[in-house]
Each structure stands twice: as structure tokens, then as C-alpha cells.
Amino acid sequence: MTRVTFYQNRNGQITGFEARDHSGYAEAGEDIVCAAVSALVIHTVNSLDRFTKDSVKEFSNPENAVISVRVKGTPSDGAELLLQALASTLSDMQEEESYRDFIDVNFVEV
């Protein structure tokens, strides 16, 4: 199961996330859940870099299927929008009956 944890500050702003593990929906190369999550995460990381001035700390380990992204300081409106969009889309995937056993999205205050 792919697990995505979103980190929120005490004001409820998303300040980053960590995605880990393969979904197990299908064999490697056929797994549409893993492909969707990967595409959304990479899109968000690239958009944070290209379209905001936020300082972002990233860590990834493809062998262990882990990527972690944290905005340093308070996220700008643009960064917050991108992170909220990712959280919303992944949460929607989790609600879909055919995907809910393969993705787990949660939020923690940091």
C-alpha cells in the first residue's frame, strides 16, 4: 500500500509530505495506482521548484520507494495551493472503492 503523510503546521497549512511504498495494485509496470501517485508527486515537486520561490528540502530513495518534501518556513500561497491540490487528489483516489485498499492518505500536525 502506498502511504502518503501530509505535514501541517498549527495553522492548518500543508508544509510538506512523505510518500512511501508501492501500492501493490498490480505488477510493476502495470500498476496504475503507483503510476498516478508518482506522476502527481513529481508534478508537485517540479511545480514547487518552477512556480514558487519557496525553499524546499527534498529526499528520495527510489529503491525503497520513498520521497519526502518539506517547505522551509511558512509556505507561500502558491506552494500551499500546489500541496493542497496534491492532497485533495490523493484523498479522492483513496475514496474510490477500487483504489482504497492501495493508498492511505493521512495528515499530521508538526
Summary of the structure (lengths in Angstrom):
residues: 110
radius of gyration: 13.5
end to end distance: 23.6
largest distance: 40.1
contacts: 313
relative contact order: 0.27
helix: 38%
strand: 30%
